[in-house]
């Protein structure tokens, strides 16, 4: 039996809508990364972009477990000597762009390279509850019902 390898013309991309209210960041990010890569499909082929388009709303309402809100630090570098900058996760969530926490988590779960960048471009994240992708008729995916640990009530 020969191994099946999907062709780009055979790939059917769907649109998925996820409401991120009170969902745990890491669990949500791993599910989104799996959908973006297409690993949930039986026709998954590593060198073909067979993932879906994912729209995430209410990304500003995600939760972090434990003391990560106060202790988790995101680093970046300006490019100048001694130019390392840091910011805590709680500061980002309360700031102007809270959706960046989820974006960074998903980006780090995708492969590095041209294929990973192409798959990452199929992700749309919005801090609020509205999105401009109604014309694509995305199907809602209830992540909280998949596992009881996916949602934090407190």
C-alpha positions as CSV (number, residue, x, y, z in Angstrom):
1,X,0.0,0.0,0.0
2,X,1.4,3.4,-0.9
3,X,1.5,6.3,1.4
4,X,-1.0,9.0,0.6
5,X,0.3,12.5,-0.1
6,X,-2.2,15.3,-0.5
7,X,-1.9,17.8,-3.4
8,X,-2.7,21.5,-2.9
9,X,-5.7,21.3,-5.2
10,X,-7.3,18.5,-3.1
11,X,-7.1,20.5,0.2
12,X,-10.5,21.8,1.5
13,X,-10.0,24.7,4.0
14,X,-12.7,25.4,6.5
15,X,-13.4,28.4,8.6
16,X,-13.6,27.8,12.4
17,X,-14.8,30.3,15.0
18,X,-13.5,29.9,18.6
19,X,-14.8,32.0,21.6
20,X,-11.8,32.3,23.9
21,X,-13.7,33.6,27.0
22,X,-12.3,32.0,30.2
23,X,-10.2,29.4,28.3
24,X,-6.7,28.4,29.4
25,X,-4.1,29.9,27.0
26,X,-1.8,26.9,26.5
27,X,-4.6,24.4,25.9
28,X,-6.3,26.8,23.5
29,X,-3.1,27.5,21.7
30,X,-2.2,23.9,21.2
31,X,-5.7,23.2,19.7
32,X,-5.4,26.2,17.4
33,X,-1.9,25.2,16.3
34,X,-3.2,21.7,15.5
35,X,-6.1,23.1,13.4
36,X,-3.8,25.5,11.6
37,X,-1.4,22.7,10.6
38,X,-4.2,20.4,9.6
39,X,-3.1,17.5,11.9
40,X,-6.8,16.8,12.8
41,X,-7.4,15.7,9.2
42,X,-6.7,12.2,7.9
43,X,-5.1,13.6,4.8
44,X,-2.4,15.6,6.7
45,X,0.7,16.0,4.7
46,X,3.7,17.9,6.3
47,X,4.9,19.8,3.3
48,X,1.4,21.0,2.2
49,X,-0.7,23.6,3.9
50,X,-3.8,21.6,4.7
51,X,-4.9,23.4,7.8
52,X,-8.0,25.5,8.3
53,X,-8.6,29.2,8.8
54,X,-9.2,30.0,12.5
55,X,-11.0,33.1,13.9
56,X,-10.7,33.7,17.6
57,X,-12.9,36.2,19.4
58,X,-12.7,37.5,23.0
59,X,-9.0,36.8,23.1
60,X,-8.7,39.5,25.8
61,X,-10.6,37.3,28.2
62,X,-8.3,34.2,28.2
63,X,-6.9,33.0,31.5
64,X,-3.6,31.8,32.7
65,X,-3.2,29.1,35.3
66,X,-1.3,29.3,38.6
67,X,0.8,32.4,39.2
68,X,1.7,32.9,35.5
69,X,-0.2,36.3,35.3
70,X,2.3,37.7,37.8
71,X,5.4,35.6,37.1
72,X,5.5,34.9,33.4
73,X,7.8,37.2,31.5
74,X,8.0,37.9,27.8
75,X,11.4,39.1,26.5
76,X,12.3,41.0,23.4
77,X,15.5,42.7,22.2
78,X,15.8,46.1,20.5
79,X,18.9,45.1,18.5
80,X,21.2,47.4,20.5
81,X,23.7,46.3,23.1
82,X,22.0,45.9,26.5
83,X,18.6,46.3,24.8
84,X,16.7,43.4,26.3
85,X,13.2,44.4,27.4
86,X,10.8,42.4,29.5
87,X,7.1,42.6,30.3
88,X,4.9,40.5,32.5
89,X,1.9,38.5,31.1
90,X,-0.6,40.3,33.4
91,X,0.6,43.7,32.1
92,X,0.0,42.6,28.5
93,X,-3.5,41.2,29.3
94,X,-4.5,44.4,30.9
95,X,-2.9,46.6,28.2
96,X,-3.9,47.8,24.8
97,X,-3.4,44.5,22.8
98,X,-4.3,41.5,25.1
99,X,-4.6,39.2,22.1
100,X,-0.8,39.2,21.7
101,X,-0.6,36.6,24.5
102,X,-2.5,34.1,22.4
103,X,-0.8,35.0,19.2
104,X,2.7,34.5,20.7
105,X,1.6,31.1,22.2
106,X,0.3,29.8,18.9
107,X,3.3,31.2,16.9
108,X,5.7,29.3,19.2
109,X,3.8,26.0,18.6
110,X,4.0,26.2,14.8
111,X,7.1,25.1,12.9
112,X,9.7,27.8,12.0
113,X,10.1,28.4,8.3
114,X,8.1,29.3,5.3
115,X,5.3,26.7,5.9
116,X,4.9,27.8,9.5
117,X,4.6,31.5,8.5
118,X,2.0,30.6,5.8
119,X,0.0,28.6,8.3
120,X,0.2,31.3,11.0
121,X,-1.3,33.8,8.4
122,X,-4.5,31.7,8.5
123,X,-5.1,32.8,12.1
124,X,-7.2,35.8,13.0
125,X,-7.4,36.9,16.6
126,X,-9.6,39.7,18.0
127,X,-9.7,41.0,21.6
128,X,-13.4,41.8,21.4
129,X,-16.5,39.7,20.5
130,X,-16.9,40.9,16.9
131,X,-15.0,39.9,13.7
132,X,-15.3,40.9,10.0
133,X,-15.4,37.3,8.7
134,X,-19.2,36.6,8.7
135,X,-19.2,36.2,4.9
136,X,-17.0,33.1,5.2
137,X,-19.6,31.5,7.5
138,X,-17.3,30.1,10.1
139,X,-18.4,27.0,12.1
140,X,-18.3,27.5,15.9
141,X,-16.0,25.1,17.8
142,X,-16.8,24.8,21.5
143,X,-13.4,24.3,23.1
144,X,-14.7,24.3,26.6
145,X,-16.8,21.2,26.1
146,X,-13.9,19.2,24.7
147,X,-12.2,18.9,28.2
148,X,-13.2,20.2,31.6
149,X,-9.6,21.5,32.1
150,X,-9.9,23.8,29.0
151,X,-12.1,26.4,30.9
152,X,-11.4,28.3,34.1
153,X,-14.4,29.5,36.1
154,X,-12.6,31.6,38.7
